[in-house]
Amino acid sequence: MNSKGETTKTVRDFGAVGDGVTDDSLAIQRAVDAGIGGVVFPKGVYRLQKTVTVRLEESGFTSLMSDGTAKVVMAGSGPAFLFLGTHEGSADPKQVKEKVWEKERMPMVRGMEIVGDHEEADGIEANGVMQLTVTESRVHRVRHGLRLVRRNRNVIVSNCHFYENRGCGVFFDHVNLHQFNITGSHISYNAGGGIVLRGGEVRNVHIGSCDIESNMKPEGEATANVLIDCREGSTAEVAITGCTIQHNSKSAGSANIRVLGKGVTSTKNALATQEGHITITGNVFSDVMVNVHLDHARGVTIVGNTFWEGFEHDLLVENSQAIVVGPNDFDRNPRYVVNGNWAKDKNGLVFRDCQDSKLSGLLVKGVWGKEAAVLLERCDRFTVTDCSILDSDGIGLLMRDCVRSRVSDCMIRDDREERKAVVSFKATGGKDNWVRGNWFGNGTDVADGVAVMEGNR
C-alpha cells in the first residue's frame, strides 16, 4: 500500500515472472509504458532478451526500484534499461522546457542489480535526460555499466557498485554533459577503464569518496582507473577528491589518472587552449605503471595526495602548462613491497616539455633505479621551492635544457648508509636559471652559463 492507501503495482502485475528463465522484457516494458511512475521489482531474477526503453515524454516520471533483492539479467545486446528524454538545452533553467519539468525530470534507478549474459549487453544508458539518478545499485559482467551518450544534464550516481565489466564502469561516450557527481561508489575490475571520458563536451565532473581500482586489462591497450581522453573533444572543470585509486601492476601503460588533451592551437600563442581546470586532491594512489599522467593538459592542481608504487613514475607530465603540484607525499613505505622486490617500484617525477608550472612542499623519498628522482626536461618558467628529495638513487633533481626557472629552499640529499646518489643537483643545457638557498647534501654538477648559484650549501 502507498501513502494514499492504494495498492502498489509491481512488474509482476504486468506479467513478469522473475524466475530467471522466462523472458520478462515485454512485461517490464508494459509496466514502464503504463505510466505508473515507480516501477517496483520484487525479489526475483528478471531475464531480458531485449532492452526496456523508458521514453520519458510518453511514460512521464519513471523510476525503477527494488530493495536490493531484484536481479535483472540482460541476455540480449544493448542496455538493459535505456532512458530517453527530450532535453536539448543546458542546465540553465531558461533552457529547460516545461514538459521536461512536468513529465521527464529525475528518472531514478534504485536498489537494482543488473548482470550481463550477452557479449554486447550494457547496464544503463541515458540520452537526452535531465537529472538521471542512479543509487544503491550494482552492475556486473556487462560491457559498459553506465553509458551516457549524445546529451544529458545533471547526473548523480551514489552508493553503487560497477564491478567486473568488460568495458567501462562509467562511460562518457562522446556526450555533451555538464554537472556529473559520483560519490561513495565502488568501481573496480572493469577491463575498459573505471570512469572514462572520451570525446564530446564535458564540464563540472565531481568524483569523490570512491574506491576505484584494477580497471584495466592485464595486457594490451593502456587505459586507466580514471581516463579523461579529450583528444577528440573537450573536458574541463573536474574535481577528483578523497578516493583510493589503485591497482593493476601487470598492465603495460597502466595509470591511475590519465589526462590526454589535443594540444595547443599554436606554439606561439601563450594563451592556447589545453584541456584542464582539474583538481586532484586528498587521494591515495598506488601500484600501477604511472600513478598520474598528464599529456597536453593545462590548469591542473595536484595537492594533498599520497603516492606509492609507481612502477615507472609516480607523476609524469608532458607537453603541459600551468600545473601546480603542492604538498604531496611521494614515499616508499617498507610495508608495501611488490613480490618481495622493491626494484620493480621505481617511483619518481618527470616533467617534460612543460612550462609555467610550480612544485612546492613535496616530499620525494626512496626513488630507486632512476636517472633522477625529479627530472625537469626542456621546461620553461618553473618554480621549485621547499621540496625535500631524499635517499634516492641517481641524481636528486636533474634539470636538462631548462630555461627561466628557479630552485630555492630545497633539501636534496642521500643519507643512507650505502649512499647511491650521484649528486644532489645537476643542470645541463638551458640558461637563465636561478638556484639559491638550497641544501645539497651530495654536491652539484652545473654546467657553465646554465644557472646562477647563490647561497647553497
C-alpha positions in Angstrom: 0.0 0.0 0.0 1.2 3.5 -0.7 0.6 6.6 1.4 -2.8 7.1 -0.2 -4.0 3.6 0.7 -3.6 2.4 -2.9 -2.2 -0.9 -3.8 1.3 -0.6 -5.2 1.7 -2.3 -8.5 4.8 -4.2 -9.4 6.2 -5.7 -12.6 4.5 -9.0 -11.6 1.2 -7.3 -12.1 2.1 -6.8 -15.7 3.1 -10.4 -16.3 6.8 -10.5 -15.2 7.6 -13.9 -13.7 11.1 -13.3 -12.2 12.2 -17.0 -12.4 15.4 -16.3 -14.3 14.2 -18.4 -17.3 11.2 -16.6 -18.7 11.8 -13.6 -20.9 10.3 -10.7 -18.9 11.2 -8.0 -21.5 7.7 -7.3 -22.7 6.1 -7.5 -19.3 8.5 -4.9 -17.8 8.1 -2.8 -20.9 4.3 -2.8 -20.3 4.9 -1.7 -16.7 7.1 1.2 -17.8 4.6 2.2 -20.6 1.7 2.2 -18.2 3.0 5.4 -16.7 2.6 4.2 -13.1 5.8 6.2 -12.1 7.5 3.9 -9.6 8.1 0.6 -11.3 8.8 -1.9 -8.5 10.7 -5.1 -8.9 10.0 -7.6 -6.1 12.6 -10.2 -5.2 13.4 -12.4 -8.2 15.6 -12.8 -11.3 14.2 -11.0 -14.3 15.6 -12.1 -17.6 15.6 -9.7 -20.6 16.1 -10.6 -24.2 15.7 -7.0 -25.4 16.2 -3.5 -24.0 13.5 -2.0 -21.8 13.1 1.6 -23.1 11.9 4.3 -20.8 10.5 7.0 -23.2 10.0 9.8 -20.6 8.0 12.0 -22.9 5.4 9.3 -23.1 5.6 7.5 -19.8 6.1 10.5 -17.6 8.1 10.4 -14.4 9.6 6.9 -14.1 11.8 5.2 -11.5 13.0 1.6 -11.5 13.1 0.4 -7.9 13.9 -2.5 -5.7 15.3 -3.1 -2.2 18.5 -4.8 -3.4 16.8 -8.2 -3.9 15.9 -7.9 -7.6 18.3 -9.1 -10.2 18.0 -8.2 -13.9 19.9 -10.4 -16.4 20.4 -8.7 -19.7 20.6 -11.6 -22.2 20.4 -9.5 -25.4 22.6 -6.8 -26.9 22.3 -3.2 -25.8 21.4 -1.7 -22.4 19.1 -3.5 -20.0 17.4 -0.1 -19.4 17.5 2.8 -21.9 16.3 6.2 -20.7 15.3 8.5 -23.5 14.4 12.2 -22.8 13.9 15.2 -24.9 16.1 17.7 -23.1 18.2 19.6 -25.7 19.4 22.6 -23.7 21.9 23.3 -20.9 21.3 23.3 -17.2 20.2 26.9 -17.3 16.6 26.9 -16.1 15.7 29.2 -19.1 16.7 26.4 -21.4 14.7 23.6 -19.8 11.3 23.2 -21.4 8.3 22.9 -19.2 7.4 19.4 -20.5 10.8 18.2 -19.1 9.9 19.5 -15.6 6.3 18.3 -15.9 7.0 14.8 -17.2 10.6 13.8 -17.5 12.9 15.1 -14.8 14.9 12.9 -12.4 14.3 9.3 -13.5 15.8 7.0 -11.0 17.3 3.5 -10.7 17.5 2.4 -7.1 18.3 -0.8 -5.4 18.7 -2.8 -8.6 21.2 -5.5 -9.7 22.0 -5.7 -13.4 24.1 -8.6 -14.7 25.0 -9.3 -18.3 24.5 -12.6 -20.2 25.5 -11.4 -23.7 28.8 -10.1 -25.1 27.2 -6.8 -26.1 24.9 -6.3 -23.1 25.2 -3.0 -21.2 23.7 -1.9 -17.9 22.1 1.5 -18.1 22.1 4.1 -21.0 20.9 7.6 -20.9 20.2 10.0 -23.8 18.6 13.4 -23.6 17.8 13.0 -19.9 17.6 15.7 -17.2 18.7 14.7 -13.7 19.2 11.0 -14.0 19.9 9.5 -10.6 21.4 6.0 -10.1 21.8 4.9 -6.5 22.3 1.8 -4.3 22.6 -0.4 -7.3 25.1 -3.0 -8.7 26.1 -3.5 -12.4 28.1 -6.6 -13.0 29.5 -8.6 -16.0 28.1 -6.4 -18.7 30.0 -4.4 -21.3 29.6 -0.8 -20.0 28.0 -0.3 -16.6 26.5 3.2 -17.1 26.8 4.7 -20.6 26.0 8.4 -21.2 25.5 9.4 -24.9 24.7 12.4 -27.0 23.4 14.9 -24.4 22.4 14.7 -20.7 22.4 17.1 -17.8 22.8 16.9 -14.0 23.6 13.2 -13.5 24.0 11.9 -9.9 25.5 8.4 -9.1 25.8 7.4 -5.5 26.5 4.3 -3.4 26.8 2.0 -6.4 29.0 -0.9 -7.5 30.2 -1.1 -11.1 32.1 -4.3 -10.8 33.9 -6.7 -13.3 32.5 -5.4 -16.5 34.1 -6.0 -19.9 34.2 -2.3 -20.9 33.9 0.8 -18.7 32.3 1.2 -15.4 31.0 4.6 -16.2 31.4 5.7 -19.8 31.0 9.3 -21.1 30.7 8.3 -24.8 31.1 11.4 -26.8 28.4 13.1 -24.8 27.6 16.7 -24.1 27.2 16.6 -20.4 27.6 19.2 -17.7 27.2 18.5 -14.0 28.0 14.9 -13.1 28.5 13.8 -9.5 29.6 10.3 -8.4 30.2 9.6 -4.7 30.6 6.7 -2.3 30.8 4.1 -5.1 33.0 1.1 -5.8 34.3 1.0 -9.4 36.6 -2.0 -9.9 37.7 -4.7 -12.3 36.3 -3.0 -15.4 38.6 -4.0 -18.3 38.0 -0.9 -20.3 38.6 1.6 -17.5 36.8 2.7 -14.4 35.5 6.2 -15.2 36.2 7.0 -18.8 35.5 10.4 -20.5 36.1 10.2 -24.2 35.2 12.9 -26.8 32.2 15.1 -26.5 31.9 18.2 -24.4 32.0 17.6 -20.6 32.1 20.1 -17.7 31.7 20.0 -14.0 32.6 16.4 -13.1 32.9 15.6 -9.4 34.4 12.2 -8.4 34.5 11.8 -4.6 34.9 9.3 -1.8 35.1 6.3 -4.2 37.2 3.2 -4.4 38.4 2.9 -7.9 40.8 0.0 -8.7 42.0 -2.6 -11.2 40.1 -1.1 -14.1 42.5 -2.3 -16.8 43.2 -5.3 -18.9 46.2 -7.3 -17.6 47.7 -7.0 -21.1 47.0 -4.9 -24.2 45.6 -1.5 -24.6 46.7 1.0 -22.0 43.9 2.6 -20.1 43.3 4.0 -16.6 41.2 3.9 -13.5 40.2 7.4 -14.4 40.7 8.3 -18.1 40.0 11.8 -19.4 40.6 11.5 -23.2 39.7 14.7 -24.9 41.9 14.4 -28.0 38.6 14.5 -30.0 36.5 16.6 -27.6 36.7 19.0 -24.7 36.7 18.2 -20.9 37.3 20.7 -18.1 36.2 21.6 -14.6 36.9 18.2 -12.9 37.5 17.5 -9.3 38.8 14.1 -8.1 38.9 14.1 -4.3 39.1 11.7 -1.4 39.3 8.5 -3.3 41.5 5.4 -3.2 42.7 4.8 -6.8 45.0 1.9 -7.3 46.0 -1.4 -8.8 46.8 -3.2 -11.9 50.5 -3.7 -11.8 50.6 -6.1 -14.8 49.2 -3.7 -17.3 51.7 -2.0 -19.7 50.9 1.7 -19.8 48.5 1.5 -16.8 47.7 4.7 -14.9 45.5 5.7 -12.0 44.6 9.0 -13.6 45.4 9.8 -17.2 44.5 13.1 -18.9 45.1 13.3 -22.7 44.5 16.6 -24.4 44.6 17.6 -28.0 47.3 20.2 -27.5 47.8 23.8 -28.2 46.4 25.5 -31.3 49.7 27.4 -31.8 53.1 27.1 -30.2 53.5 30.9 -30.5 50.2 31.6 -28.6 50.8 31.7 -24.9 47.0 31.5 -24.3 46.5 28.5 -26.5 43.9 26.0 -25.1 44.9 22.7 -23.5 42.5 20.5 -21.6 42.3 21.1 -17.8 40.9 23.0 -14.9 41.3 19.8 -13.0 41.9 19.4 -9.2 43.3 16.2 -7.8 43.4 16.3 -4.0 43.2 14.1 -1.0 43.5 10.7 -2.8 45.6 7.6 -2.2 47.4 6.3 -5.4 49.3 3.1 -5.8 50.7 0.1 -7.8 50.3 1.0 -11.5 52.9 1.9 -14.0 52.2 5.7 -13.7 50.1 7.0 -10.8 49.2 10.3 -12.6 49.9 11.0 -16.2 49.1 14.3 -17.9 49.7 15.0 -21.6 48.7 18.3 -23.2 46.9 19.4 -20.0 46.5 22.9 -18.7 45.4 24.2 -15.3 45.8 21.1 -13.2 46.3 21.2 -9.4 47.6 18.2 -7.5 47.8 18.6 -3.8 47.5 16.6 -0.6 47.7 13.1 -2.1 49.7 10.1 -1.1 51.6 8.3 -3.8 53.4 5.0 -3.7 54.4 2.1 -6.0 54.5 3.9 -9.4 56.4 1.2 -11.2 57.6 3.6 -13.9 56.7 7.1 -12.4 54.6 8.5 -9.6 53.9 11.6 -11.7 54.5 12.0 -15.5 53.7 15.4 -17.0 54.3 16.0 -20.7 53.5 18.9 -23.1 51.6 20.8 -20.4 51.4 24.1 -18.7 50.0 25.8 -15.6 50.5 22.6 -13.5 50.6 23.2 -9.7 51.9 20.4 -7.6 51.7 21.3 -3.9 52.4 19.3 -0.8 52.1 15.6 -1.7 53.8 12.6 -0.2 55.9 10.6 -2.6 57.4 8.0 -0.3 58.5 4.3 -0.4 56.9 2.6 2.6 58.5 -0.7 3.7 55.0 -2.1 4.3 54.3 -2.2 0.6 56.6 -4.4 -1.4 55.8 -5.9 -4.9 56.6 -9.6 -4.9 59.3 -9.0 -2.4 61.3 -6.9 -4.9 61.4 -3.2 -4.5 63.5 -2.8 -7.6 60.2 -3.1 -9.6 58.9 0.0 -7.8 60.8 3.0 -9.2 58.6 6.0 -8.5 59.9 9.4 -9.4 58.6 12.6 -11.0 59.1 13.6 -14.7 58.2 16.9 -16.3 59.0 17.1 -20.0 58.3 19.9 -22.5 56.2 21.8 -19.9 56.0 25.5 -18.9 54.7 27.9 -16.4 54.4 25.4 -13.5 55.1 25.2 -9.8 56.3 22.5 -7.5 56.3 23.2 -3.8 56.3 21.5 -0.5 56.9 18.0 -1.9 58.3 15.0 -0.1 60.0 12.7 -2.5 61.8 9.8 -0.9 63.2 6.5 -2.0 63.3 6.7 -5.8 65.3 3.7 -7.0 66.9 2.8 -10.3 66.1 6.1 -12.0 68.4 8.6 -13.6 66.9 11.3 -11.3 64.3 11.4 -8.5 62.9 14.5 -10.1 63.6 15.3 -13.8 62.7 18.6 -15.5 63.5 18.3 -19.2 63.0 21.2 -21.7 60.9 23.1 -19.2 60.4 26.9 -19.1 59.4 29.2 -16.2 59.3 26.6 -13.5 59.4 27.3 -9.8 60.7 24.5 -7.5 60.6 25.5 -3.8 60.6 24.0 -0.3 60.9 20.4 -1.6 62.6 17.5 0.2 64.1 15.0 -2.2 65.7 12.3 0.0 67.5 8.9 0.0 67.1 8.3 -3.8 69.4 6.7 -6.3 70.9 8.7 -9.2 70.5 12.5 -9.2 68.2 14.2 -6.8 67.0 17.0 -9.1 68.0 17.0 -12.7 67.3 20.0 -14.9 68.1 19.3 -18.6 67.7 22.1 -21.2 65.5 24.2 -18.9 65.2 28.0 -19.1 64.0 30.8 -16.9 63.4 28.6 -13.9 64.1 28.9 -10.2 65.0 26.3 -7.5 65.0 27.6 -3.9 64.8 26.5 -0.3 65.0 22.7 -1.0 66.7 19.9 0.8 68.2 17.3 -1.5 70.4 14.6 0.0 71.0 10.9 0.3 72.0 9.9 3.9 71.6 6.1 3.5 74.5 4.0 4.8 75.2 2.8 1.3 74.7 6.1 -0.5 73.9 5.7 -4.2 73.1 9.3 -5.1 75.3 10.7 -7.8 74.9 14.3 -6.9 72.0 16.2 -5.3 71.5 18.7 -8.2 72.6 18.7 -11.8 71.8 21.2 -14.5 72.9 20.8 -18.1 71.9 22.8 -21.1 69.5 25.7 -20.9 70.0 29.2 -19.5 68.7 32.0 -17.3 68.0 29.7 -14.3 68.4 30.8 -10.6 69.3 28.3 -7.9 69.6 29.7 -4.3 69.3 28.8 -0.7 69.2 25.1 -1.0 70.9 22.3 1.0 72.6 20.0 -1.5 74.0 17.2 0.8 75.7 15.4 -2.0 77.1 18.2 -4.2 76.2 19.7 -7.5 77.1 19.5 -11.2 76.1 22.6 -13.0 77.4 23.4 -16.5 78.8 26.9 -17.1 76.2 29.5 -18.0 73.2 27.3 -17.1 72.3 28.8 -13.8 73.2 31.4 -11.2 74.1 29.6 -8.0 73.7 31.6 -4.8 73.7 30.8 -1.1 73.6 27.0 -1.5 75.4 24.5 0.8 
